[in-house]
Structure formats: structure tokens, C-alpha cells
Amino acid sequence: MLQDEEFLWDIAEATTLDPFVEELKTCLANRSKEPTRRDLDQFTFHDGLVFRNNLLYVPTGSCRTRVLQTYHDDLLATHFGVA
């Protein structure tokens, strides 16, 4: 699913509206003046996408819901639990 370029475009678009990403960009822009986060070195930006330690950040909302539904609701992802 994450190889789907259209879906990656949707994630990149959602990233532009994400409050966490806006805060992150502000922290990066003000890094030399006032370090506000210790984990800034863990984040990279590439083609409108945000990565933390080389893992794709998926903003909250429909994109994250789609990822969760795809990987959690799949028959191969089921597990036997105790009710």
C-alpha cells in the first residue's frame, strides 16, 4: 500500500496541514536560536514527506486511518485474543 504513489501524494498533502509538522518546521527554523526539541536530528523531509529515523510519519486523519485499516483489518493480520 505505501508503494502507491497516489497514497503517498495524499500523505504529503495531509502533512502540509498537520499541526505537529508545523511545530516541527518552526523548531527546525529556530534551532540555532533556541533548541526546543532534543529529537530534531531524527527528522528528515523528502518530497513533502516527513520521516523520523527513516520511518514515514503519517498525519492523523484519513491517511492514518487508511494505514491502520489496511494493516489491522487484513485477514492475514488477525490474531487470536482473549475476550
Backbone bond lengths (Angstrom), bond angles and torsions (degrees), N, CA, C in turn:
res aa  C-N    CA-C-N  psi(-1)  N-CA   C-N-CA  omega(-1)  CA-C   N-CA-C  phi
1 M - - - 1.448 - - 1.527 111.01 -
2 L 1.328 118.63 -43.08 1.454 120.06 -177.05 1.520 112.65 -74.19
3 Q 1.315 117.42 -3.35 1.459 120.87 173.33 1.533 110.42 -86.34
4 D 1.316 116.60 -8.32 1.459 123.24 -178.95 1.537 108.66 -72.55
5 E 1.337 117.20 110.92 1.466 120.72 -175.89 1.522 112.76 -62.07
6 E 1.316 117.24 -34.56 1.465 120.11 178.72 1.526 110.20 -64.18
7 F 1.319 116.64 -40.93 1.460 120.11 178.91 1.533 110.80 -68.11
8 L 1.328 117.34 -38.85 1.462 119.74 176.10 1.532 110.66 -62.75
9 W 1.318 116.61 -36.35 1.469 121.00 175.67 1.532 109.89 -62.94
10 D 1.342 116.99 -41.81 1.468 121.24 177.49 1.526 111.06 -61.70
11 I 1.333 116.56 -40.65 1.462 120.38 178.53 1.525 109.82 -65.05
12 A 1.325 117.43 -44.44 1.468 121.27 179.53 1.526 110.64 -60.96
13 E 1.317 116.23 -40.49 1.468 120.34 178.87 1.529 110.58 -66.23
14 A 1.323 117.39 -43.61 1.466 121.22 178.96 1.525 110.91 -65.21
15 T 1.326 116.69 -30.92 1.459 121.30 179.78 1.520 111.25 -62.70
16 T 1.334 117.13 -33.77 1.467 120.15 -178.74 1.519 111.98 -66.43
17 L 1.328 117.34 -20.76 1.464 121.54 -178.18 1.526 112.57 -104.29
18 D 1.318 117.82 0.45 1.456 121.91 -172.92 1.534 111.24 -82.11
19 P 1.346 117.94 125.58 1.472 120.75 -179.40 1.535 113.23 -61.79
20 F 1.321 117.63 -36.04 1.465 119.99 179.12 1.528 110.74 -63.03
21 V 1.313 116.62 -42.30 1.467 120.53 -179.58 1.529 109.93 -67.23
22 E 1.316 117.54 -38.46 1.470 120.57 176.90 1.524 110.23 -61.54
23 E 1.328 116.60 -43.90 1.469 120.54 177.47 1.529 110.49 -62.45
24 L 1.310 115.74 -41.81 1.460 120.99 179.69 1.528 110.97 -61.75
25 K 1.320 116.93 -44.42 1.469 120.74 178.67 1.525 111.30 -63.13
26 T 1.326 116.64 -39.27 1.462 120.80 177.78 1.519 110.73 -63.72
27 C 1.325 116.38 -43.77 1.468 120.63 178.34 1.529 111.02 -62.44
28 L 1.319 116.83 -40.87 1.464 120.35 179.51 1.533 111.22 -66.72
29 A 1.330 115.88 -38.78 1.462 119.72 -179.71 1.526 111.38 -67.94
30 N 1.330 117.42 -32.14 1.465 121.80 -177.55 1.519 112.41 -101.16
31 R 1.295 116.40 13.18 1.468 121.93 -174.47 1.526 113.01 -53.59
32 S 1.309 117.24 -45.58 1.465 119.30 -176.43 1.533 111.93 -71.74
33 K 1.319 116.98 -27.54 1.460 120.79 -178.36 1.526 111.71 -79.98
34 E 1.313 115.12 -48.23 1.460 119.72 -173.17 1.527 109.55 -153.23
35 P 1.313 117.88 98.52 1.467 118.70 179.30 1.529 110.72 -66.92
36 T 1.317 116.15 117.16 1.462 120.14 -176.56 1.521 112.67 -105.24
37 R 1.321 117.22 -15.09 1.462 121.70 178.99 1.517 108.64 -134.28
38 R 1.305 115.44 141.51 1.461 119.66 179.19 1.519 112.61 -87.45
39 D 1.314 117.57 -15.70 1.465 121.02 -174.07 1.528 113.91 -99.43
40 L 1.316 118.44 15.63 1.467 120.96 -176.20 1.523 113.18 -59.45
41 D 1.322 117.10 -32.12 1.470 119.96 -179.51 1.520 112.79 -67.60
42 Q 1.319 117.07 -14.20 1.457 121.00 -179.03 1.534 112.44 -82.05
43 F 1.324 117.41 -12.92 1.465 121.73 -174.68 1.519 112.00 -102.08
44 T 1.339 115.14 140.23 1.459 121.47 172.68 1.524 108.32 -136.01
45 F 1.312 115.24 154.61 1.462 121.97 177.47 1.521 107.89 -118.24
46 H 1.328 116.28 135.15 1.461 120.57 179.62 1.528 108.86 -151.16
47 D 1.326 116.80 120.88 1.470 122.70 178.40 1.523 112.75 52.49
48 G 1.321 116.92 40.19 1.455 121.08 177.58 1.520 114.51 81.13
49 L 1.325 116.61 2.11 1.456 121.17 179.30 1.528 109.54 -106.07
50 V 1.320 116.17 151.80 1.455 121.90 179.48 1.527 108.12 -111.82
51 F 1.323 115.28 133.65 1.459 121.10 178.42 1.524 109.09 -123.61
52 R 1.310 115.38 141.42 1.467 121.01 172.35 1.522 106.59 -121.90
53 N 1.318 115.33 118.15 1.466 120.62 -175.93 1.528 110.97 52.84
54 N 1.323 116.22 42.27 1.473 124.37 178.88 1.523 114.21 67.13
55 L 1.322 117.43 14.38 1.470 121.35 174.81 1.517 108.44 -106.70
56 L 1.315 116.33 135.64 1.458 121.68 -177.72 1.520 111.05 -68.62
57 Y 1.325 116.20 129.26 1.462 121.72 173.09 1.523 107.76 -86.38
58 V 1.326 116.20 124.91 1.465 121.68 178.24 1.526 107.38 -110.87
59 P 1.340 117.56 115.71 1.459 120.93 -177.86 1.528 111.94 -60.83
60 T 1.316 114.87 154.19 1.457 119.44 176.12 1.531 108.85 -62.78
61 G 1.300 115.95 153.16 1.456 120.70 -179.50 1.513 111.11 120.94
62 S 1.310 115.52 -153.63 1.466 120.40 -172.69 1.528 112.89 -65.15
63 C 1.326 117.73 -33.15 1.473 119.43 179.51 1.521 110.75 -65.97
64 R 1.320 116.33 -46.16 1.468 119.48 -179.70 1.520 110.20 -66.07
65 T 1.327 116.91 -39.14 1.461 120.52 177.66 1.525 110.28 -61.03
66 R 1.324 116.72 -41.22 1.467 120.42 179.43 1.529 111.64 -62.70
67 V 1.340 116.70 -42.05 1.463 120.29 177.85 1.525 109.97 -62.62
68 L 1.320 116.60 -47.52 1.465 120.02 -179.18 1.528 111.84 -62.33
69 Q 1.318 116.83 -43.70 1.467 119.76 179.62 1.522 111.25 -64.31
70 T 1.316 116.63 -41.12 1.459 120.50 -178.35 1.515 111.54 -63.65
71 Y 1.326 116.51 -44.60 1.457 119.17 -174.61 1.524 113.96 -91.34
72 H 1.319 117.44 -23.49 1.464 119.29 -178.53 1.521 112.17 -92.23
73 D 1.327 116.65 -37.14 1.453 120.29 -175.00 1.524 113.71 -87.19
74 D 1.312 118.08 -4.15 1.452 122.16 179.48 1.520 110.25 -67.55
75 L 1.333 117.18 140.32 1.458 120.82 -179.13 1.524 112.79 -59.20
76 L 1.331 116.37 -32.16 1.463 119.39 179.78 1.520 112.71 -74.95
77 A 1.337 116.54 -13.52 1.457 120.12 -178.50 1.530 111.55 -96.24
78 T 1.323 117.21 1.23 1.462 119.03 -176.80 1.518 110.96 -69.49
79 H 1.278 113.65 156.09 1.455 120.63 177.31 1.523 108.13 -141.75
80 F 1.298 115.47 153.94 1.450 119.67 179.62 1.515 107.52 -90.03
81 G 1.292 115.49 121.12 1.466 120.68 -179.33 1.508 110.25 -115.19
82 V 1.271 113.96 173.96 1.464 120.60 177.26 1.507 106.60 -105.78
83 A 1.318 115.12 124.42 1.471 119.25 -178.68 1.506 110.64 -90.32
